Amino acid sequence: MGDDSILIRNAMVMTLDAGDTILPRADILIRGNRIESIGTVAPEIAARAGRVIEAEGHLAVPGLVNAHMHSQSGTMSGFGDRLSHPVFMWLTQAHTSRRTQDEIRLAVLLCAAQMLASGTTAVIDHFPGQRFSLADMDAVMAAWAETGMRATLAMRFFDGEFGDILPRGIAWPPELAAAVREVEILKPHPLAQLREQMPDIVARWHGHAGRLQAFPAPSNPDRCSDDALLFCAELAERHDLGIHTHLLETRAQAAIAATRYGTTTVAHLEALGILSERWSCAHSIWIDDADIALLAKRQVVAVHNPESNARLGTGRMRTPDMLAAGIPIALGTDGSGANDNLIMQEAMRSAALLHRADLPDRRNWVSARDTLRMATQGGAKAMRLEGQIGALAPGMLADLVLYRLDAPWWRPVNDPVSQLVFAETGAAVALTMVGGRILVEDGKVTGFDAQGALSEIEGMVASLRRRNADLFAVAEAIAREAP
């Protein structure tokens, strides 16, 4: 009788070690939730393996890390085009507010099915978009536990004004202003309540099943009080957590910071004494040279979201400059409302191509290897799991993906890294494993009932639209008034 080990035999292995080693043919022995060895497994050990997976004609790769997304937006693919950022945000509130615990679960399962099937094994979920209850957070955490993914709940909050999405330069009709006040879809979260809720969520969920984490997560520093930001830093220090946030996604946010602080948001966080390597900051677009120097000095992780930024026209992260400065960079898709899918291969390709036309010296281009490391080791750093995920090596967690090399875009195999970034779409994923547990096999999600969840989505969305008719009316009125 075999033991509890899994042996993957005869795969091409992309280790992503310091030397970018690619093994043309190797075995991977997994015991429990970790990789025990990579190389040639002795016959007597192979004979005792609880399961043997013949992987000839497959490429083994570390699981990808989606370092910024929003599960609440999982049902919003293709919901609108050519929207300004403020209009997009108001419509997002209408689509995501007032969900039941079961609707929160269904949205998570929808996101997880897409990510697992395309080779993503770990995620930072910036959730929700509104003031939350403990029941909301229990629902989202229980759902991520059900998926089998490695997930960090970034407990998104704001205790101040969501001022960056108010229409500027136009006068609101009085009836519209009154309607916005009445629906209160962006009601601030009292700091006193956050001081009670967040430590409770951390105590009950952080470390659950060895896969779940909970981080404090300002929606955006400019939407929060300084006391709230200081509380995040204290909570993170006390429990050794990360801090996740949006940062300077839009020009309007940069202008608000200049007015409010008399400096940039990055400089203000430094002045508060809380800027550190614990922070991972999605978007990080509207930053200056001094900001880049500060982010590099403090080793803050910038989370690049190239596709959502392009879709909403908010700007481009200064990726080449930030890489040159030594800023750690992770990669995210953002939510399905801003990006339409959660396919990390597309995010990698976009990140590599985004700046090339602007840079005549090709040595300054972001390379395929750069973006693959953003999507693996950069994401590991954002999740504070460096040395645990993001590469394949003995002792690391067994989060890995097998890709079929008989797909047309893999024939022939010229450069596995370039083909993974520029050619792969996630469609060649054959097997996805998280912590030694197989969640996708033969290209199908097996870790949970994905089809059952998908069958309920249309009914859920129809019910939500009826329930949130007042929110949709306000959002659509704002869309008509906004330039």
C-alpha positions as CSV (number, residue, x, y, z in Angstrom):
1,M,0.0,0.0,0.0
2,G,1.3,3.4,-0.9
3,D,1.9,6.3,1.5
4,D,0.4,9.8,1.3
5,S,2.9,11.1,-1.2
6,I,2.3,12.2,-4.8
7,L,4.9,11.6,-7.5
8,I,4.8,13.6,-10.7
9,R,7.0,11.8,-13.2
10,N,9.0,12.9,-16.2
11,A,7.8,16.5,-16.5
12,M,9.7,19.4,-17.9
13,V,10.2,21.6,-14.8
14,M,10.5,25.4,-14.7
15,T,11.9,25.9,-11.2
16,L,12.1,29.7,-11.2
17,D,15.2,29.4,-8.9
18,A,17.9,32.0,-8.8
19,G,19.5,30.6,-12.0
20,D,16.2,30.2,-13.9
21,T,16.9,26.5,-14.1
22,I,14.6,24.5,-16.4
23,L,14.9,20.7,-16.1
24,P,14.1,19.0,-19.4
25,R,12.9,15.8,-17.6
26,A,12.5,15.4,-13.8
27,D,10.3,13.9,-11.1
28,I,8.6,16.0,-8.4
29,L,7.9,14.1,-5.1
30,I,5.3,15.8,-2.9
31,R,4.6,14.7,0.7
32,G,1.8,16.4,2.6
33,N,1.6,20.0,1.5
34,R,5.3,20.4,0.4
35,I,7.7,19.4,-2.3
36,E,10.1,16.9,-0.9
37,S,12.4,16.5,-3.9
38,I,12.9,17.4,-7.6
39,G,15.1,15.3,-9.8
40,T,15.2,11.5,-10.2
41,V,13.2,9.6,-7.6
42,A,14.6,6.2,-6.6
43,P,12.5,3.2,-7.7
44,E,11.9,2.0,-4.2
45,I,10.5,5.5,-3.2
46,A,8.4,5.7,-6.4
47,A,7.0,2.3,-5.6
48,R,5.7,3.5,-2.2
49,A,4.0,6.7,-3.6
50,G,0.3,7.0,-2.9
51,R,-0.3,8.3,-6.4
52,V,1.8,8.6,-9.5
53,I,1.1,11.1,-12.2
54,E,2.7,10.5,-15.5
55,A,3.6,14.0,-16.8
56,E,5.7,13.3,-19.9
57,G,4.7,16.0,-22.4
58,H,3.8,18.5,-19.6
59,L,5.5,21.5,-18.2
60,A,5.5,22.0,-14.4
61,V,5.4,25.6,-13.3
62,P,4.9,27.4,-9.9
63,G,1.3,28.4,-9.5
64,L,0.6,32.1,-10.4
65,V,-0.3,34.6,-7.8
66,N,-3.1,37.2,-8.5
67,A,-2.0,39.9,-6.1
68,H,-5.0,42.2,-6.6
69,M,-8.6,41.3,-7.4
70,H,-12.1,41.8,-6.0
71,S,-14.3,38.7,-5.7
72,Q,-17.4,40.9,-5.4
73,S,-16.9,41.9,-9.0
74,G,-16.8,38.4,-10.2
75,T,-20.2,38.6,-12.0
76,M,-19.4,41.8,-13.9
77,S,-17.5,40.7,-17.0
78,G,-18.4,42.8,-19.9
79,F,-20.9,45.0,-18.0
80,G,-19.8,48.3,-19.6
81,D,-17.4,49.9,-22.0
82,R,-15.9,53.4,-22.4
83,L,-16.8,54.3,-18.8
84,S,-14.9,56.9,-16.8
85,H,-13.4,55.7,-13.5
86,P,-16.1,57.6,-11.4
87,V,-19.0,56.2,-13.4
88,F,-17.4,52.7,-13.4
89,M,-17.2,52.9,-9.6
90,W,-20.8,54.0,-9.1
91,L,-22.1,51.2,-11.3
92,T,-19.9,48.8,-9.4
93,Q,-21.5,49.8,-6.2
94,A,-24.9,49.0,-7.7
95,H,-23.7,45.6,-8.9
96,T,-22.1,44.5,-5.6
97,S,-24.0,46.0,-2.7
98,R,-26.5,44.3,-0.4
99,R,-25.4,40.7,-1.1
100,T,-26.5,37.8,1.0
101,Q,-23.9,35.4,2.4
102,D,-24.7,32.9,-0.2
103,E,-24.3,35.4,-3.0
104,I,-20.9,36.3,-1.6
105,R,-20.0,32.6,-1.7
106,L,-21.2,32.2,-5.3
107,A,-19.1,35.1,-6.5
108,V,-16.0,33.7,-4.8
109,L,-16.6,30.3,-6.4
110,L,-17.0,31.9,-9.8
111,C,-13.7,33.7,-9.5
112,A,-11.9,30.6,-8.1
113,A,-13.1,28.4,-10.9
114,Q,-11.7,30.8,-13.5
115,M,-8.3,31.3,-11.7
116,L,-7.7,27.6,-10.9
117,A,-8.6,26.4,-14.4
118,S,-6.0,28.9,-15.9
119,G,-3.2,28.2,-13.5
120,T,-3.6,30.7,-10.6
121,T,-3.2,29.1,-7.2
122,A,-3.0,32.1,-4.8
123,V,-4.9,35.4,-4.6
124,I,-5.3,38.6,-2.6
125,D,-9.0,39.5,-2.5
126,H,-9.7,43.2,-1.8
127,F,-13.2,42.7,-0.4
128,P,-15.8,44.2,-0.1
129,G,-16.6,47.5,-1.8
130,Q,-18.8,48.8,1.0
131,R,-19.1,48.8,4.8
132,F,-18.9,45.2,5.9
133,S,-20.3,43.0,8.7
134,L,-18.6,40.1,10.4
135,A,-21.1,37.8,8.7
136,D,-19.9,39.2,5.3
137,M,-16.3,38.4,6.2
138,D,-17.1,35.0,7.5
139,A,-19.0,34.2,4.3
140,V,-16.1,35.2,2.0
141,M,-13.5,33.4,4.1
142,A,-15.6,30.2,4.3
143,A,-16.0,30.4,0.5
144,W,-12.2,30.7,-0.1
145,A,-11.7,27.8,2.3
146,E,-14.1,25.8,0.2
147,T,-12.2,26.5,-3.0
148,G,-8.9,25.1,-1.8
149,M,-7.0,28.1,-3.1
150,R,-4.4,30.0,-1.1
151,A,-6.2,33.2,-0.4
152,T,-5.5,36.5,1.5
153,L,-8.6,38.5,2.5
154,A,-7.6,42.1,2.3
155,M,-10.3,43.6,4.6
156,R,-11.2,46.6,2.5
157,F,-12.6,49.7,4.4
158,F,-12.8,53.4,4.3
159,D,-13.7,55.7,7.2
160,G,-13.7,58.9,5.2
161,E,-15.2,60.3,2.1
162,F,-15.0,58.5,-1.2
163,G,-14.3,61.9,-2.8
164,D,-12.4,60.8,-5.8
165,I,-15.4,59.4,-7.6
166,L,-17.6,62.5,-7.1
167,P,-18.2,64.2,-10.5
168,R,-16.0,67.2,-10.8
169,G,-16.5,70.4,-12.8
170,I,-20.3,69.8,-13.2
171,A,-23.3,70.8,-11.1
172,W,-25.4,67.9,-9.8
173,P,-29.1,68.3,-10.3
174,P,-30.6,68.7,-6.8
175,E,-32.7,65.6,-7.1
176,L,-29.6,63.5,-7.9
177,A,-27.6,64.9,-5.0
178,A,-30.6,64.0,-2.7
179,A,-30.8,60.5,-4.1
180,V,-27.1,59.9,-3.5
181,R,-27.5,61.0,0.1
182,E,-30.6,58.8,0.5
183,V,-29.1,55.5,-0.8
184,E,-25.9,55.9,1.2
185,I,-24.1,53.3,-0.9
186,L,-20.7,54.6,0.3
187,K,-21.3,55.1,4.0
188,P,-18.0,55.4,5.9
189,H,-17.1,52.6,8.3
190,P,-16.6,53.9,11.9
191,L,-13.1,53.4,13.1
192,A,-14.3,52.2,16.5
193,Q,-16.2,49.4,14.9
194,L,-13.1,48.5,12.7
195,R,-11.0,48.3,15.9
196,E,-13.4,45.5,17.2
197,Q,-14.1,43.7,13.9
198,M,-10.6,43.4,12.3
199,P,-8.8,41.7,15.2
200,D,-11.7,39.3,15.6
201,I,-11.5,38.3,11.9
202,V,-7.7,37.9,12.2
203,A,-8.1,35.7,15.3
204,R,-10.7,33.4,13.7
205,W,-9.4,33.2,10.1
206,H,-5.7,34.1,9.7
207,G,-3.8,30.8,9.2
208,H,-7.0,28.8,8.8
209,A,-6.3,25.5,7.0
210,G,-2.7,26.7,6.4
211,R,-4.0,28.6,3.4
212,L,-6.0,31.6,4.5
213,Q,-4.8,35.0,5.7
214,A,-6.4,38.3,6.7
215,F,-4.7,41.7,6.1
216,P,-6.0,45.2,7.0
217,A,-6.7,46.9,3.7
218,P,-7.6,50.6,3.3
219,S,-9.7,51.1,0.2
220,N,-7.3,53.9,-0.6
221,P,-5.3,55.9,2.0
222,D,-6.9,59.1,0.8
223,R,-10.3,57.7,1.7
224,C,-9.2,56.9,5.3
225,S,-8.3,59.0,8.4
226,D,-4.8,59.0,9.6
227,D,-6.0,57.3,12.8
228,A,-7.3,54.4,10.7
229,L,-4.0,54.1,8.8
230,L,-2.1,54.1,12.0
231,F,-4.4,51.4,13.3
232,C,-3.7,49.3,10.2
233,A,0.0,49.6,10.8
234,E,-0.4,48.7,14.5
235,L,-2.6,45.7,13.7
236,A,-0.2,44.4,11.1
237,E,2.8,44.8,13.4
238,R,1.0,43.0,16.3
239,H,0.0,40.0,14.2
240,D,2.8,40.1,11.5
241,L,0.4,40.8,8.7
242,G,0.7,42.6,5.4
243,I,-1.3,45.7,4.5
244,H,-3.0,45.9,1.1
245,T,-4.5,49.0,-0.6
246,H,-5.3,50.9,-3.8
247,L,-2.7,53.6,-4.3
248,L,-3.0,56.6,-6.7
249,E,-4.9,54.8,-9.4
250,T,-6.2,58.1,-10.9
251,R,-5.2,61.7,-11.4
252,A,-8.1,62.8,-9.2
253,Q,-6.6,60.8,-6.3
254,A,-3.3,62.5,-6.7
255,A,-5.0,65.9,-6.7
256,I,-6.9,65.2,-3.6
257,A,-3.8,64.1,-1.8
258,A,-2.0,67.3,-2.8
259,T,-4.8,69.4,-1.4
260,R,-5.3,67.3,1.7
261,Y,-1.7,66.6,2.7
262,G,0.3,69.3,0.9
263,T,2.3,66.4,-0.5
264,T,1.9,63.0,-2.2
265,T,0.1,60.1,-0.6
266,V,3.4,58.1,-0.5
267,A,5.2,61.0,1.3
268,H,2.3,61.3,3.7
269,L,2.5,57.6,4.6
270,E,6.2,58.0,5.2
271,A,5.6,61.1,7.4
272,L,3.2,59.0,9.5
273,G,6.0,56.5,10.0
274,I,4.1,53.6,8.6
275,L,5.5,53.0,5.1
276,S,7.2,49.7,5.1
277,E,7.6,46.4,3.3
278,R,4.3,45.2,4.8
279,W,2.4,47.3,2.2
280,S,1.3,46.1,-1.2
281,C,-0.2,48.8,-3.3
282,A,-2.4,48.2,-6.3
283,H,-2.0,50.4,-9.4
284,S,0.6,52.9,-8.0
285,I,0.3,55.0,-11.2
286,W,0.3,58.7,-10.3
287,I,3.6,58.8,-8.5
288,D,6.7,61.0,-9.0
289,D,10.4,60.3,-8.8
290,A,10.6,61.0,-5.1
291,D,7.7,58.5,-4.5
292,I,9.6,55.9,-6.5
293,A,12.7,56.4,-4.3
294,L,10.6,56.1,-1.1
295,L,8.8,52.9,-2.3
296,A,12.2,51.4,-3.2
297,K,13.8,52.5,0.2
298,R,10.9,50.9,2.2
299,Q,10.6,47.9,-0.2
300,V,6.9,48.5,-0.7
301,V,5.3,46.0,-3.2
302,A,3.7,47.8,-6.2
303,V,1.0,45.6,-7.7
304,H,0.7,46.2,-11.4
305,N,-2.7,45.9,-13.0
306,P,-2.0,46.7,-16.6
307,E,-5.2,45.6,-18.2
308,S,-7.7,47.3,-15.9
309,N,-5.7,50.5,-16.0
310,A,-5.8,50.5,-19.8
311,R,-9.5,49.5,-19.9
312,L,-10.5,52.4,-17.7
313,G,-8.0,54.8,-19.1
314,T,-6.6,55.7,-15.7
315,G,-2.9,55.7,-16.7
316,R,0.1,53.4,-16.8
317,M,2.3,52.3,-13.9
318,R,6.0,53.4,-14.4
319,T,7.1,49.8,-14.5
320,P,10.5,50.2,-16.2
321,D,11.5,53.0,-13.8
322,M,10.2,51.1,-10.8
323,L,12.1,47.9,-11.7
324,A,15.3,50.0,-12.2
325,A,14.8,51.5,-8.8
326,G,14.5,48.1,-7.1
327,I,10.8,48.3,-6.2
328,P,9.3,44.8,-5.7
329,I,6.5,44.4,-8.2
330,A,3.6,41.9,-8.1
331,L,0.9,41.5,-10.7
332,G,-2.9,41.5,-10.5
333,T,-5.9,41.3,-12.8
334,D,-8.1,43.6,-10.8
335,G,-11.8,42.7,-10.6
336,S,-13.8,41.3,-13.5
337,G,-15.7,44.5,-13.8
338,A,-12.5,46.4,-14.7
339,N,-10.8,43.6,-16.6
340,D,-13.5,41.1,-17.7
341,N,-11.4,38.1,-16.7
342,L,-9.0,36.9,-14.1
343,I,-6.5,35.3,-16.5
344,M,-3.0,36.0,-15.2
345,Q,-1.3,35.0,-18.5
346,E,-3.0,38.0,-20.1
347,A,-1.8,40.3,-17.3
348,M,1.8,39.0,-17.8
349,R,1.7,39.6,-21.5
350,S,0.2,43.1,-21.1
351,A,2.8,44.1,-18.5
352,A,5.6,43.0,-20.8
353,L,4.3,44.9,-23.8
354,L,2.9,48.0,-22.3
355,H,5.9,50.3,-22.5
356,R,7.9,49.0,-25.4
357,A,6.9,51.5,-28.0
358,D,8.1,54.3,-25.7
359,L,11.5,52.9,-25.1
360,P,13.9,52.8,-28.0
361,D,16.6,51.1,-26.0
362,R,15.4,47.5,-25.8
363,R,17.5,46.9,-22.7
364,N,14.9,48.9,-20.8
365,W,12.0,46.8,-21.9
366,V,10.1,44.8,-19.3
367,S,11.0,41.2,-20.2
368,A,9.0,38.0,-20.2
369,R,11.1,36.8,-17.3
370,D,10.4,40.1,-15.4
371,T,6.6,39.6,-15.7
372,L,6.7,35.9,-14.8
373,R,8.6,36.8,-11.6
374,M,6.0,39.5,-10.9
375,A,3.3,36.9,-11.2
376,T,5.0,34.4,-8.9
377,Q,7.7,35.7,-6.5
378,G,6.4,39.2,-6.6
379,G,3.0,37.9,-5.6
380,A,4.6,35.8,-2.9
381,K,6.2,38.9,-1.4
382,A,2.8,40.7,-1.5
383,M,1.3,37.8,0.4
384,R,4.3,37.7,2.8
385,L,5.0,34.1,1.6
386,E,8.5,34.6,0.2
387,G,10.3,31.3,0.2
388,Q,7.1,29.4,0.5
389,I,5.5,29.8,-2.9
390,G,6.6,31.3,-6.2
391,A,9.2,28.7,-7.2
392,L,9.6,24.9,-7.3
393,A,12.2,23.6,-4.8
394,P,12.4,21.1,-2.0
395,G,10.7,22.4,1.2
396,M,8.4,24.8,-0.6
397,L,4.7,24.5,-0.6
398,A,3.4,22.3,-3.4
399,D,1.5,25.0,-5.3
400,L,2.1,24.0,-9.0
401,V,0.5,23.7,-12.4
402,L,1.0,21.3,-15.3
403,Y,0.6,22.6,-18.8
404,R,0.0,20.3,-21.8
405,L,2.8,20.8,-24.3
406,D,0.8,19.4,-27.1
407,A,-1.2,22.6,-27.4
408,P,-0.4,24.4,-30.8
409,W,1.2,27.4,-29.1
410,W,3.7,25.1,-27.4
411,R,4.8,23.3,-30.6
412,P,7.7,23.4,-30.7
413,V,9.0,24.4,-27.2
414,N,11.4,27.2,-28.0
415,D,11.7,29.2,-24.8
416,P,9.3,28.0,-22.1
417,V,9.3,31.3,-20.2
418,S,8.5,33.4,-23.3
419,Q,5.8,30.9,-24.4
420,L,4.2,30.9,-21.0
421,V,4.0,34.7,-21.0
422,F,3.4,35.5,-24.7
423,A,1.6,32.4,-26.1
424,E,-0.2,30.6,-23.2
425,T,-3.8,31.7,-22.4
426,G,-4.5,29.3,-19.5
427,A,-6.2,26.9,-21.9
428,A,-3.4,24.3,-21.8
429,V,-3.7,23.8,-18.0
430,A,-4.1,20.1,-17.3
431,L,-3.6,20.0,-13.5
432,T,-3.6,22.6,-10.7
433,M,-2.4,21.8,-7.2
434,V,-2.4,23.8,-4.0
435,G,-0.6,22.6,-1.0
436,G,-0.4,19.1,-2.4
437,R,-4.1,18.9,-3.1
438,I,-5.2,18.5,-6.7
439,L,-8.0,21.1,-7.5
440,V,-8.0,20.8,-11.3
441,E,-7.4,17.6,-13.2
442,D,-7.7,17.0,-16.9
443,G,-8.5,20.7,-17.3
444,K,-11.6,20.4,-15.1
445,V,-12.1,21.9,-11.6
446,T,-12.5,19.0,-9.2
447,G,-11.8,20.7,-5.8
448,F,-15.4,22.0,-5.4
449,D,-18.7,22.0,-7.3
450,A,-17.8,24.7,-9.8
451,Q,-20.6,23.8,-12.2
452,G,-23.2,23.9,-9.4
453,A,-22.1,27.4,-8.5
454,L,-22.1,28.6,-12.2
455,S,-25.6,27.4,-12.7
456,E,-26.8,29.7,-10.0
457,I,-25.1,32.9,-11.1
458,E,-27.8,34.2,-13.6
459,G,-30.5,33.9,-10.9
460,M,-28.3,35.6,-8.4
461,V,-27.6,38.6,-10.7
462,A,-31.3,38.9,-11.6
463,S,-32.3,39.0,-7.9
464,L,-29.6,41.5,-7.1
465,R,-30.7,43.8,-9.9
466,R,-34.3,43.8,-8.5
467,R,-33.1,44.4,-5.0
468,N,-30.7,47.2,-5.9
469,A,-33.0,49.0,-8.4
470,D,-32.6,52.3,-6.4
471,L,-28.8,52.0,-6.6
472,F,-28.8,51.3,-10.4
473,A,-31.1,54.3,-10.9
474,V,-28.7,56.6,-9.1
475,A,-25.6,55.1,-10.8
476,E,-27.2,55.4,-14.2
477,A,-28.2,59.0,-13.5
478,I,-24.6,59.8,-12.6
479,A,-23.5,58.2,-15.8
480,R,-25.8,60.5,-17.8
481,E,-24.6,63.6,-16.0
482,A,-20.8,62.8,-16.0
483,P,-18.7,64.0,-18.9
